[in-house]
Structure formats: structure tokens, C-alpha cells
Amino acid sequence: MDARSIDSAPRIGFVGDVHGDLGALLAAAQTMRSRGVDTLIVTGDFGFVWPGVNYKRTLDKISRRMSGLGVVLYFVDGNHEWFPELYSYGVDADGQRRLRDNIVHLPRGYRVKLSSGKELAALGGANSIDRDVRVEGVDWWAEESITVGDLARLGTDPAEILVGHDAPLRVPSLDWILAGNELALSDEMLAYSLAGRRTFHRGFFELKPELYVGGHYHRYVNEVVTFDDSTSRFECRVVILEQVSPQSLSLAVLDTATLQASVFGFGDPGARDR
């Protein structure tokens, strides 16, 4: 591999939903590299493995560009992935699904101990909020949903960092967005989306992360939330990134030792970190 692996990276860059947009991905990677970050994780809806296109040629092109930048690109799955094809790539001894030497899928339940001593876990997947306008086997696959088996693979041991696609329950600013139905969802899609979010929350609550980074909703969220039930209580900084574009807050950099994270975009070079 021609760049740093995830377990030895002192800083990790996170990239919001890409949806197969090559230009946006390359711009994000270049922005990250200009900040000295060479290990990136896309928070779902990678979207380059897709039917009807020569996706292998595109992956080859991405791999060459990442190699030129000295970057390794990881991603968790979202809901808009061609799951049968993605899953045709085997999982290696490290628990990773390697599409190219420097393009790597982190399956649901993946865990890694970072050089800082912190543990990072992955729980991709989400229920599509637009399933009602998609066709099964064409641009929608049931494997998008997080399952009980996924939660079993994730386990119950705590992890300081969780990266995924969906969001935990009871995140006030996200709940406000969804309550106002800014995304114009039908009642059926709201219920379907909420069912997936509840499943994600089960895994999230078991791990009790100090930091969660996700995507999916194409809205920016960054707040410290106190989660509690009858047995435990913990605080987590929840960062949800927008879809990658020059106008969005869709990039974040994490210091793996301090768990400090800054969020920014690439369209305005003068934009201040959040």
C-alpha cells in the first residue's frame, strides 16, 4: 500500500455522501491532502459500485488519483450501494473488503485499534428515505437495512469512535429537521426510515462512543448529546455531514489522540472550521 493504513493514522478525514460524484470526491481528497491528511473515510453512499456503468474502470481511475495524492480511501456502505456486487469482494484477514489497494470498504461490525489507543468501529447501512421511487434490483437493494446479524458482529464492547451512515435517536437538531419534514418524505418513508434508525441506535447505544460521524440526511449536524436510559448515561458528539459539494459542510478531520474534530467545506477557502 502506498499510503498510511487506518490503524496508524494520527488524523483521519471524513467525507460525506459522495453518490458516485467523481469530481466531488477528488476535490474532497485534494482538500484533505492540502491539510496533511492521507487517510479518508466516506460516511456511506459511496455510489461508485453501481450497475449500468463500467464501475471497475472508474475505481481504477480513483485508485490512480488517490495514489498520486498518497491517500488511502476507506468507506462504509450507505443505502445507495449495489450490494450484491459490493459483497462479491471478499473480506480479508483484517476484516476489510479491498476493492483496490487504496480503496477499501469497512463492513458493518468492523473494528480497529488506532495508534492512539482509541478504538474505531463501523456500522454502515440505513433505510432509504426515497425507497418509494426506486426499483428493487435496479437501484434499490434490501441489504441496505442494518440487521440483527450486523449488530451481533458489531458487538457490545465500547468504542470511542463510531462511523456509520444513519444517525442515533434523540439528536435534537436532526429531530427538528425531520419533524418539520424538510425532506418532504411520505408517512411511509418516514416510518421506514425511523425503523432503520432505531436499529442503528441499538448498536450505537451498546458502544457508547465519544464521537459519532455519519451522513445520510444531507443536512449538517454537530452537537454534543447526552444519551441515557434506565441503565446508563453517556455523552457523544454527533457529527452528520452533508452531501459532498463545493457549497456544503461535508468534510471533517479527526485527531485520533484527542478526539477533536473540525468540520469544513472545500468550496470557500476562507471558510472557518466548525
Backbone hydrogen bonds, N-H to C=O, Kabsch-Sander energy under -0.5 kcal/mol:
donor,donor_aa,acceptor,acceptor_aa,energy
8,S,5,S,-1.3
9,A,6,I,-0.9
12,I,254,L,-2.0
13,G,39,T,-3.1
14,F,252,A,-3.5
15,V,41,I,-2.5
16,G,250,S,-2.5
18,V,44,G,-0.6
18,V,45,D,-1.1
19,H,45,D,-3.5
20,G,46,F,-2.4
21,D,18,V,-1.3
22,L,20,G,-1.1
25,L,21,D,-2.2
26,L,22,L,-2.6
27,A,23,G,-2.3
28,A,24,A,-2.4
29,A,25,L,-2.6
30,Q,26,L,-2.5
31,T,27,A,-2.2
32,M,28,A,-2.5
33,R,29,A,-2.5
34,S,30,Q,-2.0
35,R,31,T,-0.7
35,R,32,M,-1.1
36,G,33,R,-1.8
37,V,32,M,-2.2
38,D,36,G,-0.5
40,L,72,V,-2.4
41,I,13,G,-2.7
42,V,74,Y,-2.5
43,T,15,V,-2.9
44,G,42,V,-1.0
50,W,48,F,-1.1
53,V,50,W,-0.9
55,Y,53,V,-1.9
57,R,54,N,-0.5
58,T,54,N,-1.5
59,L,55,Y,-2.7
60,D,56,K,-2.2
61,K,57,R,-2.1
62,I,58,T,-2.7
63,S,59,L,-2.8
64,R,60,D,-2.3
65,R,61,K,-2.3
66,M,62,I,-3.0
67,S,63,S,-2.5
68,G,64,R,-2.2
69,L,65,R,-1.4
70,G,66,M,-1.1
71,V,66,M,-2.9
72,V,38,D,-2.3
73,L,102,N,-2.8
74,Y,40,L,-3.1
74,Y,72,V,-0.6
75,F,104,V,-1.9
76,V,42,V,-2.3
81,E,79,N,-1.1
82,W,49,V,-1.3
83,F,81,E,-1.5
86,L,82,W,-2.7
87,Y,83,F,-3.1
88,S,85,E,-1.0
89,Y,86,L,-1.4
92,D,96,Q,-3.3
95,G,92,D,-2.1
97,R,105,H,-2.8
98,R,90,G,-0.6
98,R,96,Q,-0.7
99,L,97,R,-0.8
99,L,103,I,-2.0
100,R,103,I,-1.9
103,I,100,R,-1.4
104,V,73,L,-2.7
105,H,97,R,-3.7
106,L,75,F,-2.8
109,G,122,A,-2.9
110,Y,107,P,-2.2
112,V,120,L,-2.2
114,L,112,V,-0.6
114,L,118,K,-3.2
115,S,7,D,-1.3
117,G,114,L,-2.2
120,L,112,V,-2.7
121,A,161,I,-2.4
122,A,110,Y,-2.3
123,L,163,V,-2.3
125,G,77,D,-2.6
126,A,144,E,-1.3
128,S,126,A,-0.5
131,R,128,S,-0.8
133,V,130,D,-1.9
134,R,131,R,-1.8
137,G,140,W,-2.9
138,V,135,V,-2.1
139,D,135,V,-2.4
140,W,135,V,-1.0
144,E,141,W,-1.9
145,S,142,A,-1.7
151,L,147,T,-1.9
152,A,148,V,-2.1
153,R,149,G,-2.2
154,L,150,D,-2.0
155,G,151,L,-2.0
159,A,207,L,-1.4
161,I,119,E,-2.2
162,L,211,L,-2.3
163,V,121,A,-2.5
164,G,213,V,-2.2
165,H,123,L,-0.9
166,D,125,G,-0.8
174,L,171,V,-0.5
175,D,171,V,-2.9
176,W,172,P,-2.2
177,I,173,S,-1.7
178,L,174,L,-2.6
179,A,175,D,-2.8
180,G,176,W,-1.7
181,N,178,L,-1.2
182,E,177,I,-1.8
184,A,181,N,-2.0
190,L,186,S,-2.5
191,A,187,D,-2.2
192,Y,188,E,-2.4
193,S,189,M,-2.7
194,L,190,L,-2.2
195,A,191,A,-2.0
196,G,192,Y,-1.7
197,R,193,S,-2.2
198,R,194,L,-2.4
199,T,195,A,-1.6
200,F,196,G,-2.4
201,H,197,R,-2.5
202,R,198,R,-1.5
203,G,199,T,-1.3
204,F,200,F,-2.5
205,F,201,H,-3.0
206,E,202,R,-1.4
207,L,203,G,-1.7
208,K,204,F,-1.9
210,E,160,E,-1.8
211,L,160,E,-1.9
212,Y,237,R,-2.7
213,V,162,L,-2.1
214,G,239,V,-2.3
215,G,165,H,-1.3
217,Y,215,G,-2.1
221,V,219,R,-0.5
221,V,240,I,-2.1
223,E,238,V,-1.9
225,V,223,E,-0.6
225,V,236,C,-2.9
227,F,225,V,-0.6
227,F,234,F,-3.3
229,D,232,S,-2.3
234,F,227,F,-2.7
236,C,225,V,-2.3
237,R,210,E,-2.6
238,V,223,E,-3.0
238,V,236,C,-0.7
239,V,212,Y,-2.9
239,V,237,R,-0.6
240,I,221,V,-2.7
240,I,238,V,-0.5
241,L,214,G,-2.6
241,L,239,V,-0.5
242,E,249,L,-1.9
244,V,17,D,-2.8
248,S,245,S,-1.4
250,S,248,S,-1.3
250,S,264,F,-0.5
251,L,264,F,-2.2
252,A,14,F,-2.1
253,V,262,S,-2.2
254,L,12,I,-3.0
255,D,260,Q,-2.6
256,T,10,P,-2.2
256,T,254,L,-0.8
259,L,255,D,-2.5
262,S,253,V,-2.0
264,F,251,L,-2.7
267,G,246,P,-0.8
271,A,268,D,-2.3
274,R,263,V,-2.7
